[in-house]
Amino acid sequence: MSSARDARRTAVAEEQWRTRRSAVDTSLRTSAVWTAVRDLAERQQAALGRTLRVLDLGGGTGGLAVPLAELGHDVVVVDTSPDALASLSRRSGERGVADRVHAVQGDAESLASLTGVVGEEPFDLVCCHGTLEVVDDPRSTLAALAAVLAPGGHLSLVSAQRLAVVLARALAGQFAQAHEALTSVDGRWGAHDPLPRRFDADQLAAMVEQSGLTVDQVHGVRLFSDLVPSAFVDSEADRAALLQLEQAAASHPQFGFLGQLGTTVHVLAHRAPR
């Protein structure tokens, strides 16, 4: 999985054209996902009457894990990169949550053998953000995640989506690459595409269902924020309005197809209670 992880990190170069055009910062780009995860965690905590046990596969430096720990949850981050985990440890220490964030070097294939490190209890919430598109076997990864999820527990899955890169390649003038991404089985734009695969929303939801979980929500993320010129997002009010538009478009009952244009797709699912 390490070579696949390297590919994921290299993938940043693929969308440099977007970064040059947009002033939308990272917090806005990820805020829709964070809001959904935070609200889900709050509902679970209220239902269980306690803080949650969370697994973050591929959680890297703790962009999701540390905020969850700040809410009182106990978070295990499993990642293949020792450098990322070292940064995670520093970050959690600086934020005063080191006792609630546990760094484990490993991958999905090794989850079953990590019980001595991460504990025997299953997880109330499992997060897998930006990882499924780079693992060697996405279906096995989903099965491994479902296996460590407690009855009634929830999965938050974020992965790269096909149509966004079709649009990106076309707007960059790479029409052959756009066509390849549109028609290829794995959603790649060519042999030099740094991502091993991208998913369609329906395809990803079906894979989650096949792992034994029930899909609750499927939303596109970053429909517009990667395309907006910087001149149009130069104030907090502009950023808030753009985020509101993103959320409304992704969840609109009549225009759900707009979610397919999101750079990523966010799937929320749960395991049946006992």
N, C-alpha and C positions, 0 to 999 in steps of 0.2 A: 504493500500500500504506500510505501514511502515514495516510490517513483511517481505514483498517481498524485500524491500530495504535492510533490514538486510541480507537477503539471498544473494543479489548481493555482498555486502561487504565481506561476508564470502567466496564467490566464489574465492577469491584470493588464498586460500589454495589449490584449485583444481589444479592449474598450477604451484605449487612450483617447480616441477621437471623441468619445462621450465626455470624458473628464475635461477636455479642453473647452467644450461647449458649455459645460454646466458648472454653476457655482453651488449646487445643492450639496451640502456637507454630509459627512458620513452619518451623523446623528439623525438627520432627516431621512436619509435613504433607508435606515434601519428602524426608524421609530414605529412604523406600522407593524412590523414583526414584533418588536419589543412590547408594544401596547397589547397585542394579542396574547403573547406569552405571559405577560404580567397579569392580565385580567384572568387568564386561565388558571394561573397559579393561585390567585386570590380566591377564585371559586372553589378550587380543590382544597385549599387550606380551610376555608369555611366549612366545607362538607366533612372533612376529616377531623376537624378540631385540633389540628397541629400543623407545624411547618412541614414542608415536603422534603423528601429524599429525591434528588434530581441527578440524572446522568446527562452529561453534555459530550456527545461523541464528536471528536474533531473540533473541540472548543477552543483550541489554540491558546491565545493570550488572555482569555477570560472576558471578552466583550459582552457575553451573555451571562456567564457564570458569576462574575463578581456582582453585578446588579441584583441577581437572584439571591446571592448570599447576603447582600445588604438588606434584603427583605426578610432575612432570618432563615432561609432555606439552606439545607446541607447539600452541597453540589460536588459531584465527582466529575472531573474533566479527564477524558481519555483522549490522548493525542499521540501521534507518532513522533512529533518533533520535540527533542529535549530543549531546544532553544525557546520554543514557544511556551513550554511548560515552565521554564525558568522565569520567563517574563510574567507568566501567570502568577507564580509564587510571589514575585516582587510586587505585582499589582495588588494582589489580595492583601499582602502585608501592609502596603501603603494605605489601603482603604479600611484596614482594621477588621478584616473578615477571614484572616488566614486560618482560623480554627474551623471555618465552615466551608473552605474550598480545598479539595483534595486532588492533587495532580498525579495522574497515572500514565506512564508511557505505554502505549499499546494501540490496538485497533479493534474493529468490530469482530474480527476472527478470533481474537484472544479474550473477548468479554467473559466467556464461560469459565476461563481459567483464572480470572482476576478476582474471584469472590473472596479469596483470602486477603486481598488488598482493599477492595471496595466494600466488603461486608457481604453478609449472606442475605439481607433483606432485599426484596425487589424494589424497583423505583416507582415513585408516584408520577413522575414526569420525566420523559426522555426527550432530549433535544438533539436533532441531527441537522445542522444548518451548514449548507455549502460543502457537504462531504459526500453525499450519495453519488454525485456526478463523477467522482474521481476514484471511488473504491473499485477493486477488481471485480466484485460480484455484488451488484446492488440488491438483488433478491436475497442473497444470503445475509447481507448486512441488515436488511429489514427484518428478516427472521430472527437474527440475533438480538436486535433491539426489542422486538415483540416478546422474546423469551425472558428478558429481564424486567419487563413491565409488570407492575402489580395489577391484580384484577381491579378494574375500575380506573386504572392509571391512563395517562394521556401521552400521546406522541406529538411533538411539534417538528415538522419536517420542512426544510426549505432547500430548494434545488434549482439549478439553472433551467430556464425554459427556452424552447426552440424558437418560437416566432420572433422573440426579441432580437436574437442574433441575425435572423433573416433581415429584419428591418435595419439593424446596425450595419450589416455588410452592404446593403443596398444604398443607404445614405452615405456610406463611405466610397461609393462608386465601384464596389467590388461585386458586380452583378452575378458573375459566375459562382462566386463563393456564396452569395445569397441563395441562388438556385440550389446549390449543393446542400446547404443547410436545410432548406425547405423540403428536399426530396430524400435525403439520406435517412437510413434507419436510425442512426444514433444522433441526428441533429447536428453533426459537425459540418463545418464549411470547407474542409479539405484536409489533406495530409498534415499540414502544419498547424492545424487548429490545436491549441494547447489543452483544451478540455477533451477528455475521453468520450463524453456524451452529454446530451441535454435531453430533457423530457418534455412531453406534452402533458398538460394537466390531467386529462382523462387517463393517460397511460400511468402516470404516477399514482393517481388515486386507486387504480385497479391493482397495482403492485402492493399498495398498503393493505387493501382488502385481502389480497391473497396471502399476506403474512398473518392473517387471523384477526386483524383489527377492523374496527368500524370507522369509516371516514365521517367526520362531522362537518368540516368546512374545507373549501378549496378556494384560495384567493390569489390572484396575481399581485405581485409586489413590484414597485418601481415602474409603473406604466409610463409616466411622463418625466420623472425627475432626472433621468439620464439624458433627456433630449432638450431640456429647457435651457436657453442661452442665459449666461450669467447676468445680463442686464435686467432680466425679468425676475430675478430672485436676489434682491439686494437688501431686503429688510426682513425682520422677524415676521411681520404681517404677511409678506409674500410667501415666506417658507411655510407658515401655518396654513395659508390658503391653498398652497400646492399640496400639502399633506392631506388636507380635507378633500381636495379633488381626487387624489390618488385613492383614498379610502372609499369615497363614494362611487367612483368608477369601477373599482374592483368588486364591490358588493352589490351593485345596482341590479335589481331583479329582472329588468328588461334587457340590460346590456351586459350580461355576464361574460359575453365573448370578449369584451375589452380586457378582461383579466388575462387572456391568453397572450397579450402583448407585453406583459410584465417581464422584466429581466429575470425574475425568479418567480417561483410559485410556492405558496405556503399552504401546506396540508396539515390540518389538525385532525387527529383520530384518537380513538380510545379502545382499551381492551375491555371486554365485557366483565361486569362484576360477577362475583361468585353467586 
